Amino acid sequence: MKRGPATLEVVFRRRSASASEEPALTGSASPEATEGARAKGVTPKKGAPTPKRREAERTLRRPLNAPQTRKEAYRQYRERQEREGRRAAQRGGAARGEERYFRPQDLGPVRAYARDFVDSRRSVSEFFLYFSLAIIVLLFLPFPQFQLGVTYVVWPLMMVTIVAEGLYVGNRIKKNARVLFPGDDTIRGVGMYAAMRQLQIRRLRLPKPRVKPGDAIATPEG
């Protein structure tokens, strides 16, 4: 279909009219609309350029404050020696049973009673570390059936025994402590304290045991 000159003239007039209307519409827009469009399309400056990745990584991996002078290095060395000396004295004092070197959670007559109760009896829990090492060694044996037995029989049985023993000892110590030390605030948490001490190897326990297995200790019955 061919278009005549009149048709083409009408089309050109429409296009020119629409083009002339666009600036008029843009100019008649409200200041609020213009400001909203600017806020959406333009990101305001942050006041400082964004650091490059290399600079950010260098900041994160900056070295610790090294001594600048010999005097400062000697002072830091002396402070390290003093801290190590205090820790060594604390370990030695706790091993000798000197109460001034005990940790805060080891202080008080209730905690001392819990330690004596645990140390005066033999338990399966104190051999937990040995059992764990033995099980790890057994799992390396090239016998699949044996490995399954260790994984699904021996290990669960040991864990159930240790948990049951910890619950029994903890509840009994709390019950006795309420009678022997009425009103003492440190009774709270003594059951977990005793259960964790029971898991430790006897010769590695701190504070060192004051009683031997089988020794008699104070009980509510007398």
C-alpha positions in Angstrom: 0.0 0.0 0.0 1.5 3.3 -1.1 1.2 6.4 1.1 0.5 9.7 -0.5 2.1 13.1 0.3 -0.8 14.0 2.6 -0.4 10.9 4.7 3.3 11.5 5.1 2.7 15.0 6.1 0.2 14.0 8.8 2.7 11.4 10.2 5.5 13.9 10.4 3.2 16.5 12.1 2.3 13.9 14.8 5.9 13.0 15.5 7.0 16.6 15.8 4.1 17.4 18.1 4.9 14.6 20.4 8.6 15.6 20.5 7.7 19.2 21.3 5.4 18.1 24.2 8.1 16.1 26.0 10.2 19.1 27.1 7.1 20.9 28.1 6.1 17.9 30.4 9.5 17.7 31.8 9.7 21.3 32.6 6.3 21.3 34.3 7.2 18.5 36.7 7.0 19.4 40.4 10.2 20.0 42.5 9.2 17.0 44.7 9.1 14.6 41.7 12.4 16.0 40.4 14.1 15.6 43.8 12.7 12.0 44.2 14.0 11.0 40.8 17.4 12.5 41.7 17.4 10.6 45.0 16.7 7.3 43.2 19.1 7.7 40.3 22.1 9.4 42.0 24.1 8.1 44.9 25.3 10.9 47.2 29.0 11.2 47.9 30.3 9.5 51.1 32.9 12.1 51.9 35.8 9.6 51.3 36.7 7.3 48.5 36.1 3.6 49.0 39.4 1.8 49.9 40.7 -0.7 47.4 40.8 -4.4 48.3 44.5 -4.4 48.7 44.5 -1.5 51.1 41.7 -3.1 53.2 43.5 -6.4 53.4 46.7 -4.6 54.4 44.7 -2.9 57.2 43.3 -6.2 58.5 46.7 -7.9 58.4 48.6 -5.1 60.1 51.2 -6.3 62.6 50.9 -6.0 66.3 52.5 -3.0 68.0 56.2 -3.9 68.0 58.5 -2.2 70.5 60.1 0.9 69.0 63.0 1.2 71.5 65.2 -1.2 73.4 63.7 0.1 76.7 60.2 -0.7 75.6 61.2 -4.2 74.3 62.8 -4.9 77.7 59.7 -3.8 79.5 57.5 -6.1 77.5 59.9 -9.0 78.0 59.9 -8.4 81.8 56.0 -8.3 81.8 55.9 -11.6 80.0 58.3 -13.1 82.5 56.2 -11.9 85.4 53.0 -13.3 83.9 54.7 -16.7 83.3 56.0 -16.6 86.9 52.6 -16.0 88.3 51.0 -18.8 86.3 53.7 -21.2 87.4 53.3 -20.2 91.0 49.5 -20.6 90.7 49.9 -24.1 89.2 52.4 -25.1 91.8 50.3 -23.7 94.7 47.2 -25.4 93.4 49.1 -28.7 93.2 50.3 -28.3 96.8 46.7 -27.5 98.0 47.3 -23.8 98.8 43.9 -22.2 98.7 45.2 -18.7 97.8 46.2 -20.1 94.4 42.9 -21.8 93.6 40.7 -20.7 90.8 37.5 -18.9 91.9 35.3 -22.0 91.1 37.5 -24.1 93.4 37.0 -22.0 96.5 34.7 -22.7 99.4 33.8 -25.7 101.6 31.2 -27.0 99.2 33.6 -27.4 96.4 36.2 -29.0 98.7 33.6 -31.5 99.8 32.7 -32.3 96.2 36.4 -32.9 95.4 36.8 -35.2 98.4 33.7 -37.1 97.5 34.9 -37.7 93.9 38.5 -38.5 94.9 37.5 -41.0 97.6 35.9 -43.4 95.2 36.9 -45.2 92.0 34.8 -44.5 88.9 34.6 -45.5 85.3 34.6 -41.9 84.2 38.2 -41.3 85.3 39.3 -43.8 82.6 37.4 -42.0 79.9 40.5 -40.7 78.2 42.1 -44.1 78.1 39.0 -45.7 76.8 38.7 -43.1 74.0 42.3 -43.7 72.9 41.8 -47.5 72.9 38.6 -47.1 70.8 40.4 -44.9 68.3 43.1 -47.6 67.9 40.6 -50.4 67.6 38.8 -48.6 64.8 41.9 -48.8 62.6 41.9 -52.5 62.7 41.1 -54.0 59.2 38.0 -55.9 60.4 34.7 -54.2 59.4 32.6 -56.3 61.7 34.8 -55.5 64.7 34.7 -51.8 63.8 30.9 -51.9 63.7 30.8 -53.5 67.1 33.1 -50.8 68.6 31.1 -48.0 66.9 27.6 -49.2 67.7 28.1 -51.2 70.9 31.2 -50.3 72.9 31.2 -46.6 72.4 27.5 -46.0 73.2 27.7 -48.3 76.2 30.7 -46.3 77.6 28.9 -43.0 77.0 25.7 -44.1 78.7 27.7 -45.4 81.7 29.7 -42.1 82.1 26.5 -40.0 81.8 24.7 -42.1 84.3 27.6 -42.1 86.7 27.9 -38.3 86.5 24.2 -37.7 87.2 24.3 -40.1 90.2 27.4 -38.5 91.7 26.3 -34.9 91.0 22.8 -35.4 92.5 24.2 -37.2 95.6 26.8 -34.5 96.2 24.1 -31.7 96.0 21.8 -33.6 98.3 24.6 -34.1 100.9 25.8 -30.5 100.5 22.3 -29.1 101.3 22.4 -30.9 104.6 26.1 -30.3 105.5 26.2 -26.6 104.3 22.7 -25.2 104.6 22.3 -21.8 102.9 25.6 -21.9 101.0 25.2 -20.2 97.6 28.0 -22.3 96.0 25.8 -25.4 96.1 24.4 -24.3 92.8 26.5 -25.9 90.0 28.4 -28.2 92.3 26.9 -31.3 90.6 28.4 -30.3 87.2 31.7 -29.4 89.0 31.9 -32.8 90.5 31.0 -34.6 87.2 33.7 -32.7 85.3 36.3 -33.5 87.9 35.3 -37.2 87.8 36.2 -37.2 84.1 39.8 -36.1 84.7 42.6 -38.5 85.2 43.3 -38.7 89.0 46.9 -37.7 88.9 46.1 -34.7 86.6 43.4 -33.2 88.8 43.8 -29.7 90.2 43.6 -29.0 93.1 45.4 -32.2 93.9 43.3 -34.9 95.7 43.5 -34.7 99.5 42.0 -38.2 100.0 42.7 -41.6 98.5 40.2 -44.1 97.1 38.4 -45.8 100.0 39.0 -43.0 102.6 36.0 -42.0 104.7 34.6 -38.5 104.3 31.9 -36.6 106.1 28.3 -37.6 105.3 24.9 -36.3 106.5 24.5 -39.7 108.3 27.6 -39.0 110.4 
